[in-house]
Amino acid sequence: METVAVVLSVGREHQEAFERGFREHELKVWQDLHGRGSLARATLSRLDISTQEVEGAVQYLVVAIFATGEGHGEHDDHPGFKAWNGIADTYQVAGAQAFGGETILHLPD
């Protein structure tokens, strides 16, 4: 199992477009990978707490928990993600922060 977390800083003026686009594009990728068993769980959260605030931005935390280490690569190689990533980049006003690694402890559903 592998967990990946990404913090995105989206310009306030793009908040609605980003959230709509995420639902239209990335959610489909998540559903596809979940259906194949490679994505165990994923969330998109609008952050109210951040130690690295970016002026003029709404920050989002994207968390994906993959069944195996290969799932992350499967996600990043997914044509739907590649298309969405290009769109999402245009909404960001600061570089993304990414973190990930082997999940060592979790509560079952």
N, CA, C and O of each residue as an XYZ file, in Angstrom:
436
protein
N       0.842     -1.167      0.000
C       0.000      0.000      0.000
C       0.891      1.235      0.000
O       1.907      1.275      0.694
N       0.507      2.249     -0.785
C       1.268      3.486     -0.894
C       0.315      4.673     -0.792
O      -0.763      4.670     -1.388
N       0.723      5.687     -0.032
C      -0.064      6.911      0.101
C       0.678      8.056     -0.568
O       1.883      8.228     -0.384
N      -0.062      8.836     -1.349
C       0.479     10.022     -1.997
C      -0.415     11.196     -1.626
O      -1.639     11.107     -1.720
N       0.201     12.298     -1.203
C      -0.531     13.515     -0.872
C       0.083     14.677     -1.641
O       1.303     14.808     -1.728
N      -0.783     15.513     -2.195
C      -0.337     16.663     -2.969
C      -1.113     17.887     -2.490
O      -2.331     17.828     -2.322
N      -0.408     18.992     -2.272
C      -1.050     20.258     -1.944
C      -0.968     21.147     -3.180
O       0.115     21.413     -3.702
N      -2.141     21.604     -3.639
C      -2.233     22.484     -4.801
C      -2.693     23.858     -4.356
O      -3.565     23.967     -3.494
N      -2.128     24.902     -4.925
C      -2.510     26.281     -4.629
C      -3.144     26.876     -5.880
O      -2.459     27.231     -6.840
N      -4.469     26.973     -5.844
C      -5.256     27.403     -6.997
C      -5.661     28.865     -6.798
O      -6.113     29.240     -5.716
N      -5.503     29.678     -7.819
C      -5.917     31.073     -7.739
C      -7.390     31.167     -7.359
O      -8.225     30.434     -7.889
N      -7.698     32.069     -6.441
C      -9.085     32.206     -5.955
C     -10.079     32.377     -7.099
O     -11.198     31.870     -7.028
N      -9.684     33.079     -8.137
C     -10.581     33.307     -9.263
C     -10.845     32.041    -10.078
O     -11.742     32.022    -10.921
N     -10.070     30.985     -9.830
C     -10.222     29.727    -10.568
C     -10.819     28.602     -9.708
O     -10.917     27.461    -10.161
N     -11.209     28.919     -8.487
C     -11.692     27.894     -7.556
C     -12.835     27.075     -8.146
O     -12.767     25.845     -8.151
N     -13.867     27.720     -8.637
C     -15.025     26.988     -9.169
C     -14.640     26.151    -10.382
O     -15.046     24.994    -10.491
N     -13.868     26.718    -11.284
C     -13.443     25.981    -12.477
C     -12.589     24.782    -12.101
O     -12.730     23.708    -12.685
N     -11.700     24.961    -11.124
C     -10.849     23.853    -10.687
C     -11.695     22.726    -10.103
O     -11.524     21.567    -10.481
N     -12.592     23.048     -9.199
C     -13.413     22.016     -8.562
C     -14.319     21.321     -9.581
O     -14.487     20.102     -9.528
N     -14.893     22.078    -10.495
C     -15.729     21.488    -11.546
C     -14.889     20.570    -12.435
O     -15.298     19.453    -12.752
N     -13.704     21.057    -12.834
C     -12.818     20.254    -13.676
C     -12.340     18.999    -12.979
O     -12.218     17.946    -13.605
N     -12.067     19.099    -11.685
C     -11.636     17.926    -10.933
C     -12.723     16.860    -10.966
O     -12.446     15.680    -11.180
N     -13.971     17.294    -10.748
C     -15.089     16.338    -10.783
C     -15.263     15.725    -12.175
O     -15.537     14.532    -12.308
N     -15.103     16.549    -13.200
C     -15.311     16.092    -14.580
C     -14.190     15.195    -15.093
O     -14.436     14.305    -15.908
N     -12.974     15.416    -14.631
C     -11.820     14.713    -15.188
C     -11.184     13.719    -14.210
O     -11.180     12.515    -14.465
N     -10.652     14.217    -13.103
C      -9.878     13.356    -12.200
C     -10.759     12.330    -11.498
O     -10.323     11.201    -11.268
N     -11.973     12.697    -11.159
C     -12.862     11.735    -10.505
C     -13.066     10.504    -11.378
O     -13.141      9.389    -10.862
N     -13.157     10.689    -12.685
C     -13.299      9.549    -13.609
C     -12.066      8.649    -13.569
O     -12.181      7.426    -13.644
N     -10.896      9.256    -13.454
C      -9.647      8.480    -13.348
C      -9.686      7.673    -12.057
O      -9.384      6.480    -12.064
N     -10.056      8.315    -10.947
C     -10.151      7.609     -9.673
C     -11.116      6.437     -9.768
O     -10.815      5.340     -9.298
N     -12.277      6.668    -10.375
C     -13.279      5.598    -10.492
C     -12.744      4.439    -11.322
O     -12.976      3.277    -10.987
N     -12.035      4.742    -12.394
C     -11.444      3.700    -13.234
C     -10.419      2.882    -12.446
O     -10.462      1.652    -12.458
N      -9.507      3.561    -11.768
C      -8.467      2.851    -11.021
C      -9.041      2.105     -9.823
O      -8.568      1.020     -9.484
N     -10.038      2.665     -9.193
C     -10.693      1.976     -8.073
C     -11.379      0.702     -8.580
O     -11.302     -0.348     -7.942
N     -12.035      0.804     -9.706
C     -12.689     -0.361    -10.302
C     -11.721     -1.473    -10.667
O     -12.082     -2.650    -10.648
N     -10.490     -1.102    -10.998
C      -9.461     -2.093    -11.327
C      -8.741     -2.616    -10.095
O      -7.929     -3.537    -10.183
N      -9.045     -2.019     -8.939
C      -8.432     -2.479     -7.695
C      -7.095     -1.852     -7.358
O      -6.476     -2.235     -6.365
N      -6.629     -0.900     -8.154
C      -5.318     -0.310     -7.860
C      -5.403      0.923     -6.958
O      -4.410      1.295     -6.333
N      -6.574      1.560     -6.880
C      -6.761      2.724     -6.003
C      -7.728      2.338     -4.897
O      -8.894      2.042     -5.156
N      -7.241      2.342     -3.668
C      -8.070      1.935     -2.527
C      -8.980      3.065     -2.070
O     -10.145      2.836     -1.746
N      -8.451      4.281     -2.042
C      -9.209      5.428     -1.535
C      -8.552      6.696     -2.046
O      -7.341      6.740     -2.260
N      -9.373      7.741     -2.241
C      -8.838      9.031     -2.665
C      -9.768     10.138     -2.192
O     -10.985      9.962     -2.125
N      -9.171     11.283     -1.866
C      -9.966     12.427     -1.419
C      -9.409     13.722     -1.993
O      -8.219     13.841     -2.286
N     -10.313     14.687     -2.143
C      -9.955     16.064     -2.458
C     -10.545     16.909     -1.343
O     -11.750     16.862     -1.098
N      -9.700     17.688     -0.662
C     -10.152     18.523      0.454
C      -9.702     19.964      0.246
O      -8.555     20.223     -0.117
N     -10.618     20.894      0.482
C     -10.268     22.316      0.491
C      -9.694     22.604      1.871
O     -10.332     22.311      2.882
N      -8.495     23.175      1.920
C      -7.800     23.352      3.192
C      -8.231     24.630      3.919
O      -8.274     25.713      3.336
N      -8.543     24.473      5.187
C      -8.785     25.596      6.084
C      -7.558     25.858      6.951
O      -7.428     26.930      7.543
N      -6.666     24.886      7.025
C      -5.461     24.976      7.838
C      -4.262     24.692      6.930
O      -4.232     23.691      6.214
N      -3.283     25.587      6.974
C      -2.061     25.384      6.198
C      -0.934     26.168      6.842
O      -1.109     27.336      7.188
N       0.204     25.546      7.004
C       1.377     26.260      7.510
C       2.164     26.897      6.368
O       3.138     27.614      6.597
N       1.728     26.627      5.127
C       2.392     27.170      3.944
C       1.370     27.888      3.061
O       1.272     27.592      1.870
N       0.618     28.816      3.623
C      -0.398     29.529      2.856
C       0.238     30.277      1.687
O       1.388     30.711      1.757
N      -0.536     30.416      0.615
C      -0.098     31.148     -0.567
C      -1.110     32.274     -0.787
O      -2.307     32.028     -0.928
N      -0.621     33.488     -0.813
C      -1.501     34.638     -0.978
C      -2.281     34.546     -2.289
O      -1.720     34.251     -3.344
N      -3.583     34.803     -2.197
C      -4.436     34.782     -3.384
C      -4.839     33.396     -3.832
O      -5.402     33.234     -4.915
N      -4.558     32.389     -3.015
C      -4.833     31.006     -3.426
C      -5.793     30.312     -2.475
O      -5.844     30.606     -1.280
N      -6.547     29.389     -3.039
C      -7.285     28.390     -2.275
C      -6.430     27.138     -2.358
O      -6.045     26.720     -3.450
N      -6.129     26.539     -1.216
C      -5.278     25.347     -1.228
C      -6.125     24.089     -1.095
O      -7.127     24.057     -0.381
N      -5.692     23.067     -1.798
C      -6.367     21.780     -1.809
C      -5.380     20.687     -1.440
O      -4.208     20.733     -1.813
N      -5.873     19.713     -0.708
C      -5.099     18.518     -0.395
C      -5.713     17.362     -1.160
O      -6.892     17.049     -0.994
N      -4.906     16.732     -1.998
C      -5.319     15.544     -2.735
C      -4.582     14.369     -2.107
O      -3.354     14.373     -2.032
N      -5.329     13.364     -1.656
C      -4.725     12.179     -1.052
C      -5.205     10.952     -1.812
O      -6.405     10.765     -2.012
N      -4.271     10.127     -2.229
C      -4.598      8.874     -2.908
C      -3.879      7.739     -2.191
O      -2.678      7.812     -1.931
N      -4.622      6.705     -1.880
C      -4.043      5.520     -1.259
C      -4.159      4.382     -2.272
O      -5.251      3.936     -2.624
N      -3.006      3.939     -2.719
C      -2.941      2.902     -3.747
C      -2.737      1.537     -3.106
O      -2.058      1.415     -2.086
N      -3.328      0.516     -3.710
C      -3.217     -0.845     -3.184
C      -1.770     -1.340     -3.213
O      -1.351     -2.101     -2.342
N      -1.013     -0.903     -4.219
C       0.395     -1.294     -4.348
C       1.197     -0.086     -4.817
O       0.627      0.936     -5.199
N       2.494     -0.206     -4.788
C       3.359      0.854     -5.273
C       3.196      1.118     -6.760
O       3.478      2.223     -7.225
N       2.746      0.128     -7.510
C       2.559      0.291     -8.952
C       1.357      1.172     -9.274
O       1.286      1.754    -10.356
N       0.418      1.273     -8.346
C      -0.791      2.060     -8.578
C      -0.506      3.525     -8.842
O      -1.189      4.157     -9.647
N       0.502      4.069     -8.169
C       0.860      5.474     -8.373
C       1.294      5.711     -9.813
O       0.871      6.678    -10.447
N       2.128      4.836    -10.318
C       2.564      4.949    -11.710
C       1.413      4.760    -12.679
O       1.326      5.444    -13.698
N       0.534      3.830    -12.355
C      -0.646      3.598    -13.192
C      -1.491      4.876    -13.263
O      -2.006      5.232    -14.323
N      -1.625      5.556    -12.129
C      -2.371      6.820    -12.106
C      -1.679      7.878    -12.966
O      -2.310      8.509    -13.814
N      -0.384      8.065    -12.740
C       0.330      9.123    -13.449
C       0.424      8.878    -14.947
O       0.573      9.827    -15.717
N       0.338      7.616    -15.375
C       0.378      7.272    -16.795
C      -1.012      7.256    -17.438
O      -1.129      7.106    -18.655
N      -2.048      7.407    -16.641
C      -3.421      7.349    -17.138
C      -3.683      8.533    -18.080
O      -3.411      9.673    -17.707
N      -4.200      8.292    -19.283
C      -4.445      9.391    -20.222
C      -5.391     10.459    -19.662
O      -5.233     11.644    -19.956
N      -6.361     10.045    -18.864
C      -7.283     11.003    -18.261
C      -6.579     11.928    -17.289
O      -6.863     13.125    -17.247
N      -5.653     11.373    -16.499
C      -4.894     12.211    -15.572
C      -3.983     13.157    -16.331
O      -3.884     14.334    -15.986
N      -3.321     12.659    -17.353
C      -2.414     13.517    -18.115
C      -3.160     14.706    -18.703
O      -2.656     15.829    -18.681
N      -4.351     14.468    -19.224
C      -5.155     15.559    -19.786
C      -5.575     16.535    -18.694
O      -5.447     17.747    -18.867
N      -6.075     16.021    -17.568
C      -6.514     16.881    -16.475
C      -5.344     17.647    -15.873
O      -5.489     18.825    -15.550
N      -4.209     17.018    -15.718
C      -3.052     17.665    -15.112
C      -2.653     18.915    -15.901
O      -2.302     19.936    -15.310
N      -2.706     18.836    -17.211
C      -2.389     19.996    -18.043
C      -3.362     21.140    -17.823
O      -2.959     22.303    -17.791
N      -4.633     20.821    -17.671
C      -5.652     21.838    -17.403
C      -5.451     22.411    -16.005
O      -5.431     23.629    -15.826
N      -5.302     21.538    -15.024
C      -5.184     21.964    -13.624
C      -3.972     22.864    -13.407
O      -4.020     23.783    -12.589
N      -2.896     22.607    -14.127
C      -1.693     23.442    -13.987
C      -1.978     24.908    -14.291
O      -1.344     25.790    -13.713
N      -2.926     25.182    -15.195
C      -3.213     26.570    -15.568
C      -3.915     27.329    -14.443
O      -3.917     28.560    -14.447
N      -4.505     26.627    -13.486
C      -5.212     27.261    -12.380
C      -4.300     27.550    -11.187
O      -4.679     28.305    -10.292
N      -3.124     26.968    -11.163
C      -2.256     27.064     -9.994
C      -1.406     28.336    -10.012
O      -0.903     28.764    -11.051
N      -1.267     28.920     -8.823
C      -0.490     30.158     -8.689
C       0.823     29.931     -7.945
O       1.581     30.874     -7.718
N       1.091     28.692     -7.569
C       2.349     28.316     -6.909
C       2.598     26.848     -7.226
O       1.686     26.114     -7.607
N       3.834     26.441     -7.063
C       4.185     25.046     -7.318
C       3.498     24.091     -6.366
O       3.272     24.412     -5.199
N       3.173     22.928     -6.868
C       2.549     21.891     -6.039
C       3.584     21.315     -5.081
O       4.779     21.286     -5.373
N       3.101     20.862     -3.941
C       3.943     20.143     -2.985
C       3.462     18.700     -2.982
O       2.270     18.450     -2.801
N       4.357     17.759     -3.177
C       3.979     16.353     -3.237
C       4.752     15.549     -2.200
O       5.932     15.792     -1.947
N       4.055     14.589     -1.609
C       4.630     13.714     -0.581
C       4.102     12.312     -0.831
O       2.970     12.153     -1.288
N       4.890     11.306     -0.545
C       4.375      9.952     -0.728
C       5.341      8.909     -0.211
O       6.532      9.156     -0.018
N       4.777      7.735      0.004
C       5.595      6.618      0.454
C       4.744      5.448      0.893
O       3.516      5.475      0.808
N       5.425      4.422      1.363
C       4.767      3.205      1.812
C       3.874      3.512      3.010
O       4.297      4.175      3.957
N       2.645      3.028      2.958
C       1.716      3.170      4.078
C       2.075      2.108      5.094
O       2.086      0.918      4.778
N       2.370      2.533      6.318
C       2.801      1.564      7.330
C       1.712      1.246      8.347
O       1.821      0.257      9.072
N       0.664      2.065      8.415
C      -0.414      1.839      9.361
C      -1.679      2.476      8.836
O      -1.646      3.615      8.371
N      -2.804      1.763      8.898
C      -4.069      2.339      8.477
C      -5.226      1.619      9.162
O      -5.106      0.467      9.579
N      -6.338      2.321      9.264
C      -7.560      1.706      9.772
C      -8.327      1.135      8.593
O      -8.442      1.800      7.563
N      -8.846     -0.057      8.710
C      -9.650     -0.596      7.602
C     -10.977      0.153      7.518
O     -11.417      0.780      8.482
N     -11.599      0.076      6.353
C     -12.916      0.719      6.163
C     -13.940      0.134      7.086
O     -15.099      0.550      7.066
